[in-house]
Amino acid sequence: MTIEVLIADDQAMVRAGFAALLDAHDGIRVTGQAANGAEAVSLSARLDPDVILMDVRMPELDGIEATRRILGPSYPAAKVPRILMLTTFDIDDYVYDALQAGASGFLLKDALPDELVHAVRVVASGDALLAPSVTRRMIEHFSSRRPRTPRAVGALAELTEREREVLTLIGRGRSNAEIGTELFIAEQTVKTHVGKVFAKLGLRDRVQAVILAYDAGLVEPAG
C-alpha cells in the first residue's frame, strides 16, 4: 500500500527537498504541499493523506492549531491522518503542545534522509514516533514545568491496578516486550492491556500515553 504524504512548510525549498526525497522511495507518494497551516487543513480534507509532515511554525495558522483542527471532531475527511511535526530545534516549547493536540511524534528538520523516510513509515503504520530519544527528553523537560492536571489524575480512576502499571511503564518509554518482561506477563497480554488503557482514556497512541503518565504524576521527570 502506498503511503500518501502531505508536506506543510512555509519554506518552498524545504517542501521541494522533502518531496523529492520521499517520492524517490517505493511505497511513498507526496500528494500535496502547503505553505501554511490554513492550506494544510484545506488540502488535508481534500487529499485525504495518510501522513502529514507539519512544520511547527508557519504564517496565517501555525502547525499546532492546524493539527488541532485536522484531528478535531469536525474534521470532514474519510480518515484521520497521522501528523509528524517538523521543528528546527531539539527542544521546542511548541512541540509539546502539538503532541498534546494529537500529533504522533516529531522530527528535526536536519534529520538524515533515512530517518525521515523511517519516520513516515513508522507513523503511517499507526505507531507513535518516540525515537529519536530526544522526544522523550523533550516531554520530560516540559512536563517538569507544567503542573499536574486534575483531569489527568482523575482519568486514572478508570484503570485497573494492572492497567496503571502498564501506563506507568509506557510513560517510562518501555516497549510492549519490555513491559511483559518487567510484569512477568506475555507480550500479547500487554497488547490487550495497552488497548484497554487507550480505549478508557481516549488516547490515540503512545505519545499521548506518555504525556498523560507525566501529567498525572505516574512518572516523574528525570533530574
N, C-alpha and C positions, 0 to 999 in steps of 0.2 A: 504494500500500500504506500502510495506517495504521500509524504508529509508536506502539506501546503503551508507556506510561511508568509506572514505579512511583516514588513520591516517598517518601524516608525522611528524616525530620527530626523532632526531638523537640519543635519548636515548632509548635503547631497552626495559628497564623496564617500561618507560612511555608508550610506544606503547602498550606493553602487558597489562598493567593495564587498560588503556582506552579501549582497545579492549574487555577485559573480562567484564568490566563494561557495555559497550554498548550492547554487544551480549546477556547479561542477560535480556535485556528488549525486550518485544514483539514489533514488528514493526521496529526494528533497526538491521541492519546486517553489520558488518565490512567486507568489501570485499578485502581490501588490506592494506599493511603497507609499508611506505617508510622511508628510513634512512636519506635522504637528499632532497633538493629541486629538483634536477635533476630527481631523482627517482619519486618524486611526480608528476612532469609534465608528465613523461612517463607513469606511472601507471594510472594517471587520464585519459589520452587519450585512454588507452586500456580498463580500467574497467568501465569508464563512471559513476562515483559515483554521488550521489545526493548532498552529503556534504563532504567537506574535512576539517579535523582538521589539521591546518597548523602551525607548530612551527615557530616563527619569526626568530630565529637564528639557522641555520643549515650549515654544511660544503658543499663545492662544489657550491651550489646555495642556497641562503638564502630564507626564506619564502616570502619575499616581491617580489623578482624577479620571483620566481615560480608562485606567484599569478598573476603578470603582464602577464606572458606567458600563463597561463591557461585561463585567462579572456581576452586575446588579440584576435584580429580579425583572426589570423591564427590558432586558436585552432581547432583541427580536429575532436573532439568528437561530437556525435549527440546532446547532450545537454550540456549546460554550468552549471557546478556545483556551489553551494554556498560554500564560503570559510569562515571558522571560525578560526580566528587567535588565537594561544595559546602563552601566554607570562608569564614569571616568575614575572614580575614587574607590579605594577598597573599603573605606568606612564613610558612609554617606547617610546623613540624617533622613533623607527621603526614602531610602531603600527599605528601612524597617516599616515605614508606613505603607509602602507598596506591598510588602509581604502580608501585612495585616489586611490590606484590601483584597487579597486573594491571589497575588502573583505566585507563581510556582518556584521562584528562585531568582537569582541574579548572576550576572556575569560581567566581568570587567571588559571594557572596550579594547584593551590591549591584550586580551587573551589570545593564545595561539590559535591558528586556524582549526586544528584538530579539536581543540577544546570547545570552540563554537559549534562545530558540527556535532560533537558528542552531546553538548548541552541541549541542542534542538531535539536530538533523538531521545534523550532521557525524558525531557519534559513532554514530548509528544506521546511517549509510552504511558504517561499517567503518573510518573514518579516526580517527586519534588527534587530540585537540584540543590542539595545541601553540600555539594562539592563545587568548587574548591573549598577547603576548610575555612576560608575567610568568612563564609556565610554564617557559620555557627559563631565565630568570633564576633562578627558584627551584631548578631542577635544578642549575645551576652552583653556587649558594650552598651547597647541602647536599652536593654531590659534593666540594667543596673541603674539607669537614670529615670525609669518610669515606675510609678507606684503600682502595687498590686491592685488589680481591678476587682471590685465586688462581683461583677458578672462572671469573671473567670473563676474566682473562688467558688461561687455558687454553682457553677456548672459541674464541679467535681461531685456534687451530691448525686448526680445522675449515674455515676460509675460505681461498679463493684470494687472491692478491695484489689482484686487481681487486675482489673482494668486500670486502676490508678497506678499500680506498679508498672504496667506496660507503658502508660503515658509518660511516667517519670523517666523510664529508660529511653523512650523516643526523644524526650527532651534532652537527654544526655548524648544524643547522637548515635545510639545503638541501632544496628540493623536488626531485622527480624531474627536472623540466625543467632546473633549475639544475645538478643533478649531471651531466646529459647534456652541458650546455654546458662545464662545467669539465673533464670527462674526454673530450670530443670523441666521444661516442657517442650513438646515438639514444635518445630517451626510452623507447621500448619495450624497448630493451636494458637500460636502467636498471631498469625494472619487473621484468624477468626476474632481474637480479642481486639486487634487493631481496627478491623472493620466495624466492630460494635462501638468502639470509642469514637471513631469518626462519625458514625450514624447518630449516636446520642448527643454529641457535641456540635454537630453540623459542620464538621471540618472537611475541607476539600483534599488536603494532602498532609504530608509530614511536616512541611514548613509551618503550616498553621498550627499543627500539634505542638511543635517545638515552642512557638510563640506563646501558646496558651499555657504550656507547662511552666514557662518562666513567669508569665503574668499572674498565674495562680500560686506561685511560690513553691511548686513541686521541685523545681530546680533553681539553685542559686547561682548567679553569675560568678565565674571564677575571679579570684583576686578581690 
